[in-house]
Amino acid sequence: MNIVSAKNLTKNYTSLHALDGIDFEIKEGECFGFLGPNGAGKTTAMSIIYCFVPPTSGDINVFGMDVTKHPGEIKARLGVMCVCKIF
């Protein structure tokens, strides 16, 4: 079973193309990570997965649910941790 499935996932911010038609799947029990240089779209992809920002286009499902139609149910099942340093 795929926990996350994305097809042709795109996110645009005005003239910036943060994600340009990416495809990926994360299967149950699989360890998965996003690697890439600054500005590659890693944070944007994660923000879409945990329903923080909507995709511009494409299909993305988490636990078999569309992130644009079932954000509450998805957020209830995900654990997201944010670490901040305060100096």
BELTA-V86988 format. One line per field, one symbol per residue. ss: DSSP state (H for helix, E for strand, - for the rest). phi: phi as a letter, one per 30 degrees, with the letter a starting at -180 (. if undefined). Layout:
ss: ???
phi: ???
This chain:
ss: -EEEEEEEEEEEE--EEEEEEEEEEEE--------------HHHHHHHH-------EEEEEE--EE----HHHHHHH----------
phi: .ddbbbbhdbbcchcccdbbidbabbdeidcbbcbldeidjdddddddecidbdddajcbbbhicdddcbddddedcccbbccbccc
